[in-house]
Amino acid sequence: MKKQTTIIIETLINFYMKAYLLKNEEILELGAKIPGWKISKDHIHRCFTFSNFIEAFSFMTKVAFLSEKYNHHPNWDNVYSKVNIKFTTHDLGGISNLDQIIACEINNLLDN
């Protein structure tokens, strides 16, 4: 099911590739769509904790490849085993469809 979801997301991104701001109703639904992420007015944020630096850095590398795939990059930091990720779409001034999609993909990384 998760692979199917990823394929559907990739297909939609390739078709629509243009970022757009999420409407207020869509932002209110984000908590259910991207569990674990904190939703604010203009960004989404999540803190990840791993066993050690190598696991944290490996995760960051995977996120870097996803970010390149969508040409949409996070604000993030890493201290030893912790990785903080924040997404916002600066060009649009808020949370966009790309923020949601990448957060979903990052959650899928953790499930695999």
Biopython code that builds the backbone (N, CA, C, O; Angstrom):
import numpy as np
from Bio.PDB.StructureBuilder import StructureBuilder

atoms = [
    (1, "MET", "N", (0.819, -1.199, 0.000)),
    (1, "MET", "CA", (0.000, 0.000, 0.000)),
    (1, "MET", "C", (0.861, 1.261, 0.000)),
    (1, "MET", "O", (0.555, 2.214, -0.716)),
    (2, "LYS", "N", (1.940, 1.278, 0.798)),
    (2, "LYS", "CA", (2.791, 2.467, 0.861)),
    (2, "LYS", "C", (3.490, 2.715, -0.460)),
    (2, "LYS", "O", (3.663, 3.864, -0.866)),
    (3, "LYS", "N", (3.899, 1.637, -1.144)),
    (3, "LYS", "CA", (4.534, 1.818, -2.451)),
    (3, "LYS", "C", (3.530, 2.377, -3.444)),
    (3, "LYS", "O", (3.876, 3.220, -4.272)),
    (4, "GLN", "N", (2.281, 1.910, -3.364)),
    (4, "GLN", "CA", (1.237, 2.437, -4.228)),
    (4, "GLN", "C", (1.035, 3.924, -3.976)),
    (4, "GLN", "O", (0.916, 4.713, -4.914)),
    (5, "THR", "N", (0.998, 4.297, -2.704)),
    (5, "THR", "CA", (0.830, 5.703, -2.345)),
    (5, "THR", "C", (1.972, 6.536, -2.907)),
    (5, "THR", "O", (1.748, 7.621, -3.445)),
    (6, "THR", "N", (3.200, 6.029, -2.783)),
    (6, "THR", "CA", (4.362, 6.749, -3.296)),
    (6, "THR", "C", (4.271, 6.905, -4.808)),
    (6, "THR", "O", (4.576, 7.975, -5.334)),
    (7, "ILE", "N", (3.861, 5.872, -5.505)),
    (7, "ILE", "CA", (3.727, 5.941, -6.959)),
    (7, "ILE", "C", (2.675, 6.976, -7.343)),
    (7, "ILE", "O", (2.876, 7.753, -8.277)),
    (8, "ILE", "N", (1.557, 6.987, -6.627)),
    (8, "ILE", "CA", (0.501, 7.966, -6.908)),
    (8, "ILE", "C", (1.025, 9.381, -6.664)),
    (8, "ILE", "O", (0.788, 10.284, -7.466)),
    (9, "ILE", "N", (1.731, 9.564, -5.563)),
    (9, "ILE", "CA", (2.279, 10.892, -5.249)),
    (9, "ILE", "C", (3.256, 11.323, -6.330)),
    (9, "ILE", "O", (3.197, 12.464, -6.790)),
    (10, "GLU", "N", (4.155, 10.434, -6.747)),
    (10, "GLU", "CA", (5.127, 10.775, -7.792)),
    (10, "GLU", "C", (4.425, 11.137, -9.086)),
    (10, "GLU", "O", (4.830, 12.077, -9.771)),
    (11, "THR", "N", (3.390, 10.410, -9.424)),
    (11, "THR", "CA", (2.645, 10.693, -10.649)),
    (11, "THR", "C", (1.987, 12.070, -10.569)),
    (11, "THR", "O", (2.042, 12.848, -11.522)),
    (12, "LEU", "N", (1.369, 12.363, -9.435)),
    (12, "LEU", "CA", (0.729, 13.664, -9.273)),
    (12, "LEU", "C", (1.739, 14.800, -9.322)),
    (12, "LEU", "O", (1.486, 15.835, -9.939)),
    (13, "ILE", "N", (2.879, 14.609, -8.675)),
    (13, "ILE", "CA", (3.920, 15.651, -8.674)),
    (13, "ILE", "C", (4.417, 15.893, -10.085)),
    (13, "ILE", "O", (4.564, 17.040, -10.505)),
    (14, "ASN", "N", (4.678, 14.824, -10.817)),
    (14, "ASN", "CA", (5.169, 14.990, -12.184)),
    (14, "ASN", "C", (4.134, 15.698, -13.057)),
    (14, "ASN", "O", (4.488, 16.440, -13.973)),
    (15, "PHE", "N", (2.849, 15.462, -12.764)),
    (15, "PHE", "CA", (1.799, 16.086, -13.551)),
    (15, "PHE", "C", (1.593, 17.549, -13.145)),
    (15, "PHE", "O", (1.481, 18.427, -13.999)),
    (16, "TYR", "N", (1.546, 17.795, -11.859)),
    (16, "TYR", "CA", (1.220, 19.134, -11.364)),
    (16, "TYR", "C", (2.443, 19.960, -10.959)),
    (16, "TYR", "O", (2.289, 21.165, -10.757)),
    (17, "MET", "N", (3.570, 19.429, -10.836)),
    (17, "MET", "CA", (4.841, 19.940, -10.348)),
    (17, "MET", "C", (4.853, 21.369, -9.795)),
    (17, "MET", "O", (5.798, 21.731, -9.094)),
    (18, "LYS", "N", (3.882, 22.160, -10.072)),
    (18, "LYS", "CA", (3.865, 23.535, -9.587)),
    (18, "LYS", "C", (3.383, 23.581, -8.141)),
    (18, "LYS", "O", (2.374, 22.972, -7.783)),
    (19, "ALA", "N", (4.126, 24.318, -7.320)),
    (19, "ALA", "CA", (3.744, 24.470, -5.912)),
    (19, "ALA", "C", (2.577, 25.452, -5.791)),
    (19, "ALA", "O", (2.494, 26.440, -6.521)),
    (20, "TYR", "N", (1.692, 25.157, -4.859)),
    (20, "TYR", "CA", (0.598, 26.083, -4.550)),
    (20, "TYR", "C", (0.370, 26.051, -3.041)),
    (20, "TYR", "O", (0.570, 25.023, -2.394)),
    (21, "LEU", "N", (-0.045, 27.174, -2.496)),
    (21, "LEU", "CA", (-0.335, 27.249, -1.064)),
    (21, "LEU", "C", (-1.543, 26.394, -0.718)),
    (21, "LEU", "O", (-2.529, 26.354, -1.453)),
    (22, "LEU", "N", (-1.446, 25.717, 0.406)),
    (22, "LEU", "CA", (-2.595, 24.964, 0.876)),
    (22, "LEU", "C", (-3.632, 25.935, 1.443)),
    (22, "LEU", "O", (-3.285, 26.956, 2.037)),
    (23, "LYS", "N", (-4.896, 25.603, 1.251)),
    (23, "LYS", "CA", (-5.980, 26.401, 1.813)),
    (23, "LYS", "C", (-6.073, 26.104, 3.305)),
    (23, "LYS", "O", (-5.565, 25.084, 3.770)),
    (24, "ASN", "N", (-6.714, 26.983, 4.047)),
    (24, "ASN", "CA", (-6.854, 26.814, 5.498)),
    (24, "ASN", "C", (-7.439, 25.456, 5.870)),
    (24, "ASN", "O", (-6.975, 24.824, 6.819)),
    (25, "GLU", "N", (-8.448, 25.003, 5.138)),
    (25, "GLU", "CA", (-9.054, 23.701, 5.414)),
    (25, "GLU", "C", (-8.044, 22.577, 5.224)),
    (25, "GLU", "O", (-8.016, 21.621, 6.000)),
    (26, "GLU", "N", (-7.223, 22.694, 4.199)),
    (26, "GLU", "CA", (-6.203, 21.672, 3.935)),
    (26, "GLU", "C", (-5.146, 21.666, 5.036)),
    (26, "GLU", "O", (-4.670, 20.603, 5.435)),
    (27, "ILE", "N", (-4.782, 22.839, 5.524)),
    (27, "ILE", "CA", (-3.794, 22.930, 6.604)),
    (27, "ILE", "C", (-4.352, 22.284, 7.872)),
    (27, "ILE", "O", (-3.618, 21.613, 8.597)),
    (28, "LEU", "N", (-5.632, 22.478, 8.141)),
    (28, "LEU", "CA", (-6.248, 21.870, 9.318)),
    (28, "LEU", "C", (-6.244, 20.341, 9.246)),
    (28, "LEU", "O", (-6.222, 19.672, 10.279)),
    (29, "GLU", "N", (-6.266, 19.793, 8.046)),
    (29, "GLU", "CA", (-6.267, 18.337, 7.853)),
    (29, "GLU", "C", (-4.868, 17.733, 7.845)),
    (29, "GLU", "O", (-4.729, 16.510, 7.855)),
    (30, "LEU", "N", (-3.839, 18.558, 7.826)),
    (30, "LEU", "CA", (-2.465, 18.054, 7.708)),
    (30, "LEU", "C", (-2.059, 17.114, 8.833)),
    (30, "LEU", "O", (-1.342, 16.142, 8.589)),
    (31, "GLY", "N", (-2.498, 17.378, 10.054)),
    (31, "GLY", "CA", (-2.120, 16.541, 11.184)),
    (31, "GLY", "C", (-2.422, 15.071, 10.947)),
    (31, "GLY", "O", (-1.642, 14.203, 11.338)),
    (32, "ALA", "N", (-3.542, 14.792, 10.312)),
    (32, "ALA", "CA", (-3.921, 13.411, 10.007)),
    (32, "ALA", "C", (-3.143, 12.864, 8.816)),
    (32, "ALA", "O", (-2.886, 11.662, 8.743)),
    (33, "LYS", "N", (-2.773, 13.721, 7.900)),
    (33, "LYS", "CA", (-2.086, 13.277, 6.685)),
    (33, "LYS", "C", (-0.589, 13.076, 6.886)),
    (33, "LYS", "O", (0.022, 12.226, 6.237)),
    (34, "ILE", "N", (0.001, 13.862, 7.790)),
    (34, "ILE", "CA", (1.437, 13.737, 8.053)),
    (34, "ILE", "C", (1.671, 13.643, 9.568)),
    (34, "ILE", "O", (2.154, 14.586, 10.196)),
    (35, "PRO", "N", (1.320, 12.486, 10.137)),
    (35, "PRO", "CA", (1.443, 12.321, 11.585)),
    (35, "PRO", "C", (2.870, 12.560, 12.072)),
    (35, "PRO", "O", (3.843, 12.213, 11.402)),
    (36, "GLY", "N", (2.968, 13.162, 13.255)),
    (36, "GLY", "CA", (4.267, 13.441, 13.855)),
    (36, "GLY", "C", (4.778, 14.838, 13.563)),
    (36, "GLY", "O", (5.689, 15.313, 14.241)),
    (37, "TRP", "N", (4.217, 15.497, 12.579)),
    (37, "TRP", "CA", (4.651, 16.844, 12.205)),
    (37, "TRP", "C", (3.835, 17.875, 12.962)),
    (37, "TRP", "O", (2.627, 17.715, 13.137)),
    (38, "LYS", "N", (4.491, 18.923, 13.408)),
    (38, "LYS", "CA", (3.810, 20.044, 14.045)),
    (38, "LYS", "C", (3.465, 21.047, 12.955)),
    (38, "LYS", "O", (4.305, 21.408, 12.130)),
    (39, "ILE", "N", (2.234, 21.482, 12.969)),
    (39, "ILE", "CA", (1.737, 22.386, 11.932)),
    (39, "ILE", "C", (1.591, 23.780, 12.527)),
    (39, "ILE", "O", (0.938, 23.959, 13.555)),
    (40, "SER", "N", (2.193, 24.752, 11.886)),
    (40, "SER", "CA", (1.992, 26.136, 12.305)),
    (40, "SER", "C", (1.361, 26.897, 11.142)),
    (40, "SER", "O", (1.029, 26.319, 10.107)),
    (41, "LYS", "N", (1.207, 28.169, 11.331)),
    (41, "LYS", "CA", (0.553, 29.009, 10.318)),
    (41, "LYS", "C", (1.315, 29.015, 8.988)),
    (41, "LYS", "O", (0.704, 29.019, 7.919)),
    (42, "ASP", "N", (2.650, 29.016, 9.059)),
    (42, "ASP", "CA", (3.428, 29.179, 7.826)),
    (42, "ASP", "C", (4.493, 28.115, 7.586)),
    (42, "ASP", "O", (5.274, 28.230, 6.641)),
    (43, "HIS", "N", (4.535, 27.072, 8.435)),
    (43, "HIS", "CA", (5.516, 26.010, 8.214)),
    (43, "HIS", "C", (5.104, 24.722, 8.939)),
    (43, "HIS", "O", (4.217, 24.718, 9.792)),
    (44, "ILE", "N", (5.772, 23.645, 8.571)),
    (44, "ILE", "CA", (5.625, 22.382, 9.290)),
    (44, "ILE", "C", (6.996, 22.013, 9.839)),
    (44, "ILE", "O", (8.023, 22.368, 9.261)),
    (45, "HIS", "N", (7.004, 21.296, 10.966)),
    (45, "HIS", "CA", (8.258, 21.017, 11.655)),
    (45, "HIS", "C", (8.180, 19.641, 12.308)),
    (45, "HIS", "O", (7.127, 19.218, 12.784)),
    (46, "ARG", "N", (9.325, 18.951, 12.319)),
    (46, "ARG", "CA", (9.401, 17.683, 13.038)),
    (46, "ARG", "C", (10.823, 17.457, 13.518)),
    (46, "ARG", "O", (11.789, 17.775, 12.823)),
    (47, "CYS", "N", (10.934, 16.906, 14.712)),
    (47, "CYS", "CA", (12.224, 16.550, 15.286)),
    (47, "CYS", "C", (12.333, 15.027, 15.286)),
    (47, "CYS", "O", (11.421, 14.331, 15.733)),
    (48, "PHE", "N", (13.441, 14.524, 14.786)),
    (48, "PHE", "CA", (13.696, 13.092, 14.715)),
    (48, "PHE", "C", (14.883, 12.768, 15.614)),
    (48, "PHE", "O", (15.862, 13.514, 15.645)),
    (49, "THR", "N", (14.802, 11.657, 16.346)),
    (49, "THR", "CA", (15.900, 11.228, 17.195)),
    (49, "THR", "C", (16.302, 9.809, 16.801)),
    (49, "THR", "O", (15.462, 8.915, 16.691)),
    (50, "PHE", "N", (17.589, 9.625, 16.595)),
    (50, "PHE", "CA", (18.141, 8.339, 16.184)),
    (50, "PHE", "C", (19.086, 7.818, 17.260)),
    (50, "PHE", "O", (19.339, 8.496, 18.255)),
    (51, "SER", "N", (19.601, 6.625, 17.057)),
    (51, "SER", "CA", (20.490, 6.005, 18.046)),
    (51, "SER", "C", (21.856, 6.660, 18.111)),
    (51, "SER", "O", (22.493, 6.694, 19.163)),
    (52, "ASN", "N", (22.303, 7.186, 16.963)),
    (52, "ASN", "CA", (23.643, 7.766, 16.911)),
    (52, "ASN", "C", (23.753, 8.710, 15.711)),
    (52, "ASN", "O", (22.805, 8.873, 14.942)),
    (53, "PHE", "N", (24.911, 9.316, 15.571)),
    (53, "PHE", "CA", (25.150, 10.282, 14.500)),
    (53, "PHE", "C", (25.061, 9.638, 13.123)),
    (53, "PHE", "O", (24.500, 10.232, 12.201)),
    (54, "ILE", "N", (25.608, 8.424, 12.967)),
    (54, "ILE", "CA", (25.603, 7.763, 11.656)),
    (54, "ILE", "C", (24.169, 7.550, 11.170)),
    (54, "ILE", "O", (23.873, 7.801, 10.002)),
    (55, "GLU", "N", (23.283, 7.091, 12.045)),
    (55, "GLU", "CA", (21.883, 6.902, 11.653)),
    (55, "GLU", "C", (21.225, 8.235, 11.293)),
    (55, "GLU", "O", (20.468, 8.322, 10.326)),
    (56, "ALA", "N", (21.518, 9.262, 12.074)),
    (56, "ALA", "CA", (20.950, 10.587, 11.799)),
    (56, "ALA", "C", (21.437, 11.109, 10.453)),
    (56, "ALA", "O", (20.650, 11.622, 9.658)),
    (57, "PHE", "N", (22.726, 10.977, 10.203)),
    (57, "PHE", "CA", (23.289, 11.487, 8.954)),
    (57, "PHE", "C", (22.797, 10.675, 7.756)),
    (57, "PHE", "O", (22.570, 11.230, 6.681)),
    (58, "SER", "N", (22.635, 9.374, 7.936)),
    (58, "SER", "CA", (22.090, 8.535, 6.863)),
    (58, "SER", "C", (20.673, 8.989, 6.503)),
    (58, "SER", "O", (20.322, 9.086, 5.326)),
    (59, "PHE", "N", (19.872, 9.264, 7.521)),
    (59, "PHE", "CA", (18.517, 9.764, 7.310)),
    (59, "PHE", "C", (18.548, 11.100, 6.561)),
    (59, "PHE", "O", (17.766, 11.315, 5.635)),
    (60, "MET", "N", (19.445, 11.983, 6.961)),
    (60, "MET", "CA", (19.558, 13.284, 6.294)),
    (60, "MET", "C", (19.930, 13.121, 4.827)),
    (60, "MET", "O", (19.460, 13.878, 3.978)),
    (61, "THR", "N", (20.765, 12.146, 4.530)),
    (61, "THR", "CA", (21.150, 11.890, 3.138)),
    (61, "THR", "C", (19.937, 11.460, 2.319)),
    (61, "THR", "O", (19.755, 11.907, 1.187)),
    (62, "LYS", "N", (19.114, 10.594, 2.894)),
    (62, "LYS", "CA", (17.895, 10.160, 2.197)),
    (62, "LYS", "C", (16.956, 11.337, 1.962)),
    (62, "LYS", "O", (16.364, 11.467, 0.891)),
    (63, "VAL", "N", (16.824, 12.194, 2.973)),
    (63, "VAL", "CA", (15.972, 13.381, 2.832)),
    (63, "VAL", "C", (16.544, 14.321, 1.769)),
    (63, "VAL", "O", (15.791, 14.947, 1.023)),
    (64, "ALA", "N", (17.868, 14.420, 1.702)),
    (64, "ALA", "CA", (18.504, 15.267, 0.688)),
    (64, "ALA", "C", (18.140, 14.791, -0.719)),
    (64, "ALA", "O", (17.862, 15.607, -1.597)),
    (65, "PHE", "N", (18.139, 13.480, -0.935)),
    (65, "PHE", "CA", (17.771, 12.950, -2.253)),
    (65, "PHE", "C", (16.300, 13.242, -2.571)),
    (65, "PHE", "O", (15.966, 13.585, -3.705)),
    (66, "LEU", "N", (15.426, 13.106, -1.574)),
    (66, "LEU", "CA", (14.017, 13.458, -1.790)),
    (66, "LEU", "C", (13.871, 14.936, -2.139)),
    (66, "LEU", "O", (13.104, 15.302, -3.030)),
    (67, "SER", "N", (14.609, 15.771, -1.433)),
    (67, "SER", "CA", (14.544, 17.213, -1.670)),
    (67, "SER", "C", (14.988, 17.566, -3.080)),
    (67, "SER", "O", (14.402, 18.437, -3.723)),
    (68, "GLU", "N", (16.006, 16.900, -3.550)),
    (68, "GLU", "CA", (16.463, 17.130, -4.930)),
    (68, "GLU", "C", (15.419, 16.648, -5.936)),
    (68, "GLU", "O", (15.181, 17.289, -6.959)),
    (69, "LYS", "N", (14.805, 15.516, -5.628)),
    (69, "LYS", "CA", (13.778, 14.949, -6.515)),
    (69, "LYS", "C", (12.658, 15.960, -6.761)),
    (69, "LYS", "O", (12.168, 16.091, -7.883)),
    (70, "TYR", "N", (12.256, 16.673, -5.704)),
    (70, "TYR", "CA", (11.167, 17.636, -5.815)),
    (70, "TYR", "C", (11.656, 19.077, -5.964)),
    (70, "TYR", "O", (10.854, 20.001, -6.102)),
    (71, "ASN", "N", (12.966, 19.260, -5.934)),
    (71, "ASN", "CA", (13.551, 20.601, -5.982)),
    (71, "ASN", "C", (12.912, 21.502, -4.914)),
    (71, "ASN", "O", (12.529, 22.642, -5.174)),
    (72, "HIS", "N", (12.818, 20.947, -3.726)),
    (72, "HIS", "CA", (12.204, 21.657, -2.594)),
    (72, "HIS", "C", (12.983, 21.247, -1.345)),
    (72, "HIS", "O", (12.979, 20.076, -0.966)),
    (73, "HIS", "N", (13.639, 22.191, -0.718)),
    (73, "HIS", "CA", (14.644, 21.869, 0.295)),
    (73, "HIS", "C", (14.251, 22.389, 1.680)),
    (73, "HIS", "O", (13.633, 23.446, 1.809)),
    (74, "PRO", "N", (14.622, 21.622, 2.715)),
    (74, "PRO", "CA", (14.234, 21.995, 4.083)),
    (74, "PRO", "C", (15.186, 22.993, 4.723)),
    (74, "PRO", "O", (16.321, 23.175, 4.283)),
    (75, "ASN", "N", (14.694, 23.628, 5.766)),
    (75, "ASN", "CA", (15.560, 24.287, 6.740)),
    (75, "ASN", "C", (15.767, 23.200, 7.789)),
    (75, "ASN", "O", (14.797, 22.650, 8.311)),
    (76, "TRP", "N", (17.008, 22.891, 8.099)),
    (76, "TRP", "CA", (17.227, 21.816, 9.055)),
    (76, "TRP", "C", (18.527, 21.975, 9.797)),
    (76, "TRP", "O", (19.416, 22.728, 9.400)),
    (77, "ASP", "N", (18.611, 21.235, 10.903)),
    (77, "ASP", "CA", (19.864, 21.186, 11.648)),
    (77, "ASP", "C", (20.013, 19.804, 12.259)),
    (77, "ASP", "O", (19.050, 19.053, 12.414)),
    (78, "ASN", "N", (21.248, 19.503, 12.597)),
    (78, "ASN", "CA", (21.589, 18.198, 13.158)),
    (78, "ASN", "C", (22.565, 18.399, 14.306)),
    (78, "ASN", "O", (23.588, 19.068, 14.159)),
    (79, "VAL", "N", (22.236, 17.812, 15.446)),
    (79, "VAL", "CA", (23.158, 17.747, 16.575)),
    (79, "VAL", "C", (23.194, 16.298, 17.014)),
    (79, "VAL", "O", (22.220, 15.770, 17.551)),
    (80, "TYR", "N", (24.324, 15.668, 16.780)),
    (80, "TYR", "CA", (24.575, 14.259, 17.075)),
    (80, "TYR", "C", (23.451, 13.364, 16.540)),
    (80, "TYR", "O", (23.412, 13.092, 15.340)),
    (81, "SER", "N", (22.551, 12.909, 17.390)),
    (81, "SER", "CA", (21.527, 11.958, 16.946)),
    (81, "SER", "C", (20.173, 12.610, 16.665)),
    (81, "SER", "O", (19.197, 11.913, 16.385)),
    (82, "LYS", "N", (20.107, 13.921, 16.735)),
    (82, "LYS", "CA", (18.841, 14.634, 16.506)),
    (82, "LYS", "C", (18.875, 15.396, 15.181)),
    (82, "LYS", "O", (19.874, 16.018, 14.821)),
    (83, "VAL", "N", (17.766, 15.327, 14.481)),
    (83, "VAL", "CA", (17.602, 16.054, 13.225)),
    (83, "VAL", "C", (16.286, 16.820, 13.311)),
    (83, "VAL", "O", (15.229, 16.223, 13.516)),
    (84, "ASN", "N", (16.352, 18.125, 13.158)),
    (84, "ASN", "CA", (15.168, 18.983, 13.124)),
    (84, "ASN", "C", (14.942, 19.421, 11.687)),
    (84, "ASN", "O", (15.847, 19.930, 11.026)),
    (85, "ILE", "N", (13.722, 19.216, 11.217)),
    (85, "ILE", "CA", (13.384, 19.588, 9.840)),
    (85, "ILE", "C", (12.198, 20.545, 9.854)),
    (85, "ILE", "O", (11.204, 20.327, 10.546)),
    (86, "LYS", "N", (12.333, 21.597, 9.080)),
    (86, "LYS", "CA", (11.257, 22.581, 8.922)),
    (86, "LYS", "C", (11.050, 22.813, 7.429)),
    (86, "LYS", "O", (12.006, 23.058, 6.693)),
    (87, "PHE", "N", (9.809, 22.735, 6.994)),
    (87, "PHE", "CA", (9.465, 23.032, 5.607)),
    (87, "PHE", "C", (8.500, 24.198, 5.545)),
    (87, "PHE", "O", (7.549, 24.288, 6.321)),
    (88, "THR", "N", (8.764, 25.077, 4.614)),
    (88, "THR", "CA", (7.860, 26.143, 4.229)),
    (88, "THR", "C", (8.189, 26.468, 2.778)),
    (88, "THR", "O", (9.294, 26.185, 2.315)),
    (89, "THR", "N", (7.266, 27.045, 2.078)),
    (89, "THR", "CA", (7.545, 27.442, 0.704)),
    (89, "THR", "C", (7.735, 28.952, 0.699)),
    (89, "THR", "O", (6.774, 29.720, 0.640)),
    (90, "HIS", "N", (9.005, 29.357, 0.763)),
    (90, "HIS", "CA", (9.350, 30.774, 0.892)),
    (90, "HIS", "C", (8.765, 31.621, -0.241)),
    (90, "HIS", "O", (8.262, 32.720, -0.012)),
    (91, "ASP", "N", (8.839, 31.092, -1.464)),
    (91, "ASP", "CA", (8.353, 31.852, -2.623)),
    (91, "ASP", "C", (6.870, 32.197, -2.513)),
    (91, "ASP", "O", (6.420, 33.223, -3.023)),
    (92, "LEU", "N", (6.115, 31.321, -1.838)),
    (92, "LEU", "CA", (4.671, 31.528, -1.722)),
    (92, "LEU", "C", (4.263, 32.087, -0.362)),
    (92, "LEU", "O", (3.137, 32.554, -0.191)),
    (93, "GLY", "N", (5.176, 32.038, 0.601)),
    (93, "GLY", "CA", (4.896, 32.604, 1.913)),
    (93, "GLY", "C", (4.059, 31.732, 2.826)),
    (93, "GLY", "O", (3.277, 32.246, 3.626)),
    (94, "GLY", "N", (4.210, 30.416, 2.720)),
    (94, "GLY", "CA", (3.435, 29.541, 3.603)),
    (94, "GLY", "C", (3.633, 28.075, 3.293)),
    (94, "GLY", "O", (4.624, 27.678, 2.678)),
    (95, "ILE", "N", (2.672, 27.274, 3.730)),
    (95, "ILE", "CA", (2.728, 25.820, 3.551)),
    (95, "ILE", "C", (2.121, 25.460, 2.204)),
    (95, "ILE", "O", (0.998, 25.850, 1.885)),
    (96, "SER", "N", (2.883, 24.710, 1.423)),
    (96, "SER", "CA", (2.420, 24.341, 0.087)),
    (96, "SER", "C", (2.223, 22.828, -0.031)),
    (96, "SER", "O", (2.534, 22.060, 0.879)),
    (97, "ASN", "N", (1.697, 22.440, -1.180)),
    (97, "ASN", "CA", (1.535, 21.032, -1.500)),
    (97, "ASN", "C", (2.877, 20.303, -1.450)),
    (97, "ASN", "O", (2.916, 19.137, -1.058)),
    (98, "LEU", "N", (3.969, 20.949, -1.832)),
    (98, "LEU", "CA", (5.280, 20.301, -1.800)),
    (98, "LEU", "C", (5.732, 20.012, -0.371)),
    (98, "LEU", "O", (6.344, 18.975, -0.116)),
    (99, "ASP", "N", (5.442, 20.904, 0.551)),
    (99, "ASP", "CA", (5.773, 20.660, 1.951)),
    (99, "ASP", "C", (5.063, 19.405, 2.443)),
    (99, "ASP", "O", (5.663, 18.553, 3.097)),
    (100, "GLN", "N", (3.796, 19.306, 2.122)),
    (100, "GLN", "CA", (3.001, 18.151, 2.527)),
    (100, "GLN", "C", (3.535, 16.866, 1.903)),
    (100, "GLN", "O", (3.680, 15.856, 2.592)),
    (101, "ILE", "N", (3.823, 16.893, 0.627)),
    (101, "ILE", "CA", (4.266, 15.695, -0.082)),
    (101, "ILE", "C", (5.605, 15.204, 0.453)),
    (101, "ILE", "O", (5.779, 14.007, 0.681)),
    (102, "ILE", "N", (6.544, 16.110, 0.654)),
    (102, "ILE", "CA", (7.857, 15.687, 1.147)),
    (102, "ILE", "C", (7.751, 15.176, 2.584)),
    (102, "ILE", "O", (8.424, 14.210, 2.943)),
    (103, "ALA", "N", (6.923, 15.805, 3.403)),
    (103, "ALA", "CA", (6.735, 15.311, 4.770)),
    (103, "ALA", "C", (6.172, 13.889, 4.748)),
    (103, "ALA", "O", (6.584, 13.043, 5.542)),
    (104, "CYS", "N", (5.250, 13.632, 3.855)),
    (104, "CYS", "CA", (4.681, 12.291, 3.700)),
    (104, "CYS", "C", (5.759, 11.300, 3.270)),
    (104, "CYS", "O", (5.834, 10.189, 3.796)),
    (105, "GLU", "N", (6.575, 11.696, 2.334)),
    (105, "GLU", "CA", (7.668, 10.832, 1.860)),
    (105, "GLU", "C", (8.669, 10.563, 2.986)),
    (105, "GLU", "O", (9.167, 9.445, 3.120)),
    (106, "ILE", "N", (8.963, 11.579, 3.790)),
    (106, "ILE", "CA", (9.890, 11.396, 4.916)),
    (106, "ILE", "C", (9.284, 10.411, 5.922)),
    (106, "ILE", "O", (9.993, 9.547, 6.437)),
    (107, "ASN", "N", (7.995, 10.530, 6.204)),
    (107, "ASN", "CA", (7.350, 9.564, 7.086)),
    (107, "ASN", "C", (7.456, 8.143, 6.518)),
    (107, "ASN", "O", (7.646, 7.184, 7.266)),
    (108, "ASN", "N", (7.333, 8.018, 5.214)),
    (108, "ASN", "CA", (7.463, 6.705, 4.580)),
    (108, "ASN", "C", (8.878, 6.149, 4.745)),
    (108, "ASN", "O", (9.049, 4.938, 4.879)),
    (109, "LEU", "N", (9.888, 7.012, 4.737)),
    (109, "LEU", "CA", (11.267, 6.548, 4.968)),
    (109, "LEU", "C", (11.376, 5.850, 6.308)),
    (109, "LEU", "O", (12.055, 4.830, 6.432)),
    (110, "LEU", "N", (10.710, 6.393, 7.308)),
    (110, "LEU", "CA", (10.772, 5.830, 8.655)),
    (110, "LEU", "C", (9.996, 4.522, 8.769)),
    (110, "LEU", "O", (10.326, 3.673, 9.598)),
    (111, "ASP", "N", (8.974, 4.360, 7.945)),
    (111, "ASP", "CA", (8.167, 3.144, 7.981)),
    (111, "ASP", "C", (8.851, 1.971, 7.287)),
    (111, "ASP", "O", (8.486, 0.816, 7.504)),
    (112, "ASN", "N", (9.831, 2.268, 6.461)),
    (112, "ASN", "CA", (10.503, 1.191, 5.693)),
    (112, "ASN", "C", (11.758, 0.728, 6.376)),
    (112, "ASN", "O", (12.441, -0.164, 5.873)),
]
sb = StructureBuilder()
sb.init_structure("model")
sb.init_model(0)
sb.init_chain("A")
sb.init_seg("    ")
for serial, (resi, resn, name, xyz) in enumerate(atoms, 1):
    if name == "N":
        sb.init_residue(resn, " ", resi, " ")
    sb.init_atom(name, np.array(xyz, "f"), 0.0, 1.0, " ", f" {name:<3s}", serial, name[0])
structure = sb.get_structure()
